[in-house]
Amino acid sequence: MPQLNPNPWFAILVFSWLIFLTIIPTKILSHTTPNEPSQMSEEKHKTEPWDWPW
């Protein structure tokens, strides 16, 4: 049964994972975001107690 012969398919599997783990992540990580994140202001919000009407 030829589908049980692992010779060609194992090499294809190894080479495809080698490409996925080496070439593709470097291409993806080389892209930069168009808007760099900026620091949020650290000012405290002034809270006031709520007077309940009853």
C-alpha positions as CSV (number, residue, x, y, z in Angstrom):
1,M,0.0,0.0,0.0
2,P,1.8,3.2,-1.1
3,Q,0.1,5.5,1.4
4,L,1.9,3.7,4.2
5,N,5.3,4.4,2.7
6,P,6.6,7.4,4.8
7,N,9.6,8.2,2.6
8,P,8.3,11.1,0.5
9,W,5.7,12.4,2.9
10,F,8.0,12.6,5.9
11,A,10.5,14.7,4.0
12,I,7.7,17.0,2.8
13,L,6.4,17.3,6.4
14,V,9.9,18.1,7.7
15,F,10.7,20.7,5.0
16,S,7.3,22.4,5.3
17,W,7.7,22.7,9.1
18,L,11.2,24.0,8.6
19,I,9.9,26.7,6.3
20,F,7.0,27.5,8.7
21,L,9.3,27.8,11.7
22,T,12.3,29.7,10.2
23,I,11.3,31.8,7.1
24,I,7.7,32.8,7.7
25,P,8.1,34.2,11.3
26,T,11.0,36.4,10.3
27,K,8.9,37.8,7.4
28,I,5.9,38.4,9.7
29,L,8.0,40.0,12.5
30,S,9.8,42.4,10.1
31,H,6.5,44.3,9.5
32,T,5.9,47.4,11.6
33,T,2.6,48.7,12.8
34,P,1.5,51.9,11.2
35,N,0.6,53.6,14.5
36,E,3.0,53.0,17.3
37,P,1.3,52.7,20.7
38,S,1.6,55.8,22.9
39,Q,1.7,56.1,26.6
40,M,-1.6,56.8,28.4
41,S,-1.7,59.8,30.7
42,E,-1.4,58.9,34.3
43,E,-3.7,61.6,35.7
44,K,-6.1,60.5,38.3
45,H,-9.8,61.0,37.7
46,K,-11.5,63.2,40.2
47,T,-14.4,61.3,41.7
48,E,-17.3,62.8,43.7
49,P,-19.7,61.0,46.0
50,W,-23.2,60.6,44.7
51,D,-26.0,62.1,46.8
52,W,-28.9,59.8,46.7
53,P,-32.3,61.5,46.5
54,W,-34.0,59.5,49.2
